Amino acid sequence: MKTTPQTFISKARIGGFDDLSAHFGKDTPSSDATTYKPVALFLVAGLMVVAVSLLTSDVLFTGRMIEWFISMVLLDLQRLQDVERFASMFRNYDTLAQRWVQYGYVYPFVETGAGLLMMAGVLTWLSAPAALFVASIGAVSVFKAVYIDKRELKCACVGGDRKVPLGLVSLTENPVMVGLAIWMLMKII
C-alpha cells in the first residue's frame, strides 16, 4: 500500500485517510497536493518577535528575539487544534510515538509548555531539558523516516495538515530547537 495506516471495516479494506473519508461521504483535499503555505507561520513569528522586541526594548534586534522566535509556539498552536489528528500522523514517523502511543498526545503540550516558559525566561531548568528531549527524538525520527527509510510521508508539524511533506523543512525545526535548548541550558550554568 502507498499510505499507512490502512482501514478495514468488516474485513473489507477501505484504504487510507482519503478513502475512509470518501467512504463516510466527507470531502478531503487530495493527499498528493503538496504545499509549503504553513511556512508562513515562520514569517508571522518573525514579525511578532520584531514587534515585541521594539515594544519592550526600543532595539530592533536582541538575543532574546532569537529565543522568542525559535520557541515555535505558533506551530504548537496548530498541533493543539486537533491533537487526535496530530497524534495519528505523528505516529507514522516518530520513533517514540510508535512505541508509546500516548507520546503523540503528550508531545504538543510538552513542546508548547517548554516554548512558553522559554519565551517568558522562567523555569529554564525545566523547559530546556523538555525541549531538548522532544526535539532530539524528533530530529532522529524525521531523519530516519526521510533519509534512511526513504518514506514519503506528510508532516504532522503543523497540526496534521496532510499537505506538508516530511523532509528538510520538518527536519530543520528539531535541530534548531535542540540548539535553543542547549543555549538556554548554557545560560543557567
C-alpha positions in Angstrom: 0.0 0.0 0.0 1.2 3.5 -0.7 -0.2 5.0 2.5 -0.5 3.9 6.1 -2.4 3.2 8.2 -5.0 1.2 6.2 -8.5 0.9 7.4 -10.7 -2.2 7.3 -14.4 -2.4 8.0 -16.0 -5.9 8.3 -12.8 -7.4 6.8 -13.1 -5.2 3.7 -10.1 -2.9 3.1 -11.3 0.7 2.8 -7.9 2.2 2.4 -6.1 5.3 3.8 -7.4 8.5 5.2 -8.8 9.9 1.9 -10.5 6.6 1.1 -12.0 6.4 4.6 -13.3 10.0 4.3 -14.8 9.2 0.9 -16.4 6.0 2.4 -18.2 8.2 5.0 -19.1 10.9 2.4 -16.7 13.5 3.5 -14.7 15.6 1.0 -11.0 15.9 1.6 -8.3 17.7 -0.4 -6.1 15.4 -2.4 -3.3 14.0 -0.3 -0.9 14.3 -3.2 -1.2 18.1 -3.2 2.0 19.5 -1.6 2.1 22.9 -0.1 4.5 24.9 2.0 1.9 27.6 2.9 2.2 26.8 6.7 5.8 28.0 6.5 4.1 31.5 6.5 3.9 30.9 10.3 7.6 31.5 10.5 7.2 34.8 8.8 4.4 35.8 11.2 6.5 34.6 14.2 9.4 36.7 13.0 7.3 39.8 12.6 5.7 39.2 16.1 9.2 38.9 17.6 10.3 42.2 16.0 7.1 43.9 17.2 7.5 42.6 20.8 11.2 43.5 20.8 10.5 47.1 19.7 7.8 47.4 22.3 9.9 46.1 25.2 13.4 47.5 24.4 13.3 50.0 21.6 16.0 47.9 19.9 15.3 46.2 16.6 17.5 43.1 17.4 18.2 41.4 20.7 19.4 38.0 21.7 16.0 37.3 23.3 14.5 37.7 19.9 16.1 34.5 18.8 14.8 32.7 21.8 11.3 34.0 21.2 11.3 33.1 17.6 12.8 29.7 17.9 10.3 28.6 20.6 7.8 27.8 17.8 4.7 28.3 19.9 2.8 29.2 16.8 3.5 25.7 15.4 2.3 24.2 18.6 -1.0 26.2 18.3 -1.5 24.3 15.0 -0.9 21.0 16.7 -3.3 21.7 19.6 -6.2 22.5 17.2 -6.7 18.7 16.6 -4.5 16.7 18.9 -6.1 13.4 17.7 -5.2 14.1 14.1 -1.7 15.3 15.0 -1.0 12.2 17.1 -2.2 9.9 14.4 0.0 11.5 11.8 2.9 11.8 14.2 2.9 8.0 14.8 3.7 7.5 11.2 7.3 8.6 11.7 8.1 9.4 15.3 10.1 6.5 16.9 8.8 7.1 20.4 5.2 7.6 19.4 5.4 4.3 17.6 6.4 2.5 20.8 4.3 4.6 23.2 1.2 5.9 21.5 0.4 8.4 24.3 3.5 10.3 23.5 1.8 11.7 20.4 -0.9 13.2 22.6 1.6 14.5 25.2 4.1 15.9 22.7 2.3 19.1 21.7 1.6 20.0 25.3 5.2 19.5 26.4 6.6 21.5 23.5 4.0 24.3 24.0 4.8 24.5 27.7 8.6 24.5 27.1 8.2 27.2 24.4 6.1 29.4 26.6 8.5 29.0 29.5 11.4 29.8 27.3 9.7 32.9 25.9 9.0 34.1 29.5 12.6 33.3 30.5 11.4 31.3 33.6 11.9 27.8 34.8 14.6 27.2 32.2 15.8 24.2 34.3 12.5 22.6 33.3 11.8 24.0 29.8 15.2 23.5 28.2 15.6 19.8 29.1 11.9 19.2 28.0 12.6 20.9 24.6 15.9 19.1 24.3 14.2 15.7 24.8 11.3 16.2 22.3 13.4 17.9 19.7 16.2 15.3 19.9 13.7 12.4 19.4 12.0 14.4 16.6 15.3 15.0 14.8 16.3 11.4 14.9 12.8 10.3 13.9 12.4 12.6 10.9 16.0 11.8 9.7 15.3 8.1 9.9 12.0 8.2 8.2 13.1 10.5 5.3 16.8 9.8 4.7 17.2 6.2 6.0 13.8 4.5 5.4 13.2 6.9 2.4 9.5 7.1 3.2 7.3 9.7 1.6 5.2 10.9 4.4 3.3 14.0 5.3 4.4 16.0 8.3 2.3 16.4 11.4 4.4 19.5 12.3 1.6 21.9 11.5 -1.1 20.0 13.3 -1.7 17.2 11.0 -2.1 19.2 7.8 -1.7 16.4 5.3 -0.3 18.6 2.6 3.1 19.4 4.1 5.8 16.9 3.1 8.1 15.4 5.8 11.5 16.5 4.8 14.2 19.1 5.2 11.9 21.8 6.4 10.4 19.4 9.0 13.9 18.2 10.0 15.2 21.8 10.4 12.7 22.6 13.2 14.1 19.9 15.5 17.9 20.7 15.4 17.1 24.4 15.8 15.1 23.5 18.9 17.9 21.3 20.1 20.3 24.2 19.7 18.0 26.6 21.5 17.6 24.1 24.4 21.4 23.8 24.7 21.8 27.6 24.5 19.2 28.0 27.3 20.9 25.4 29.5 24.3 27.1 29.0 22.8 30.4 30.2 21.8 28.9 33.5 25.1 27.1 34.2 
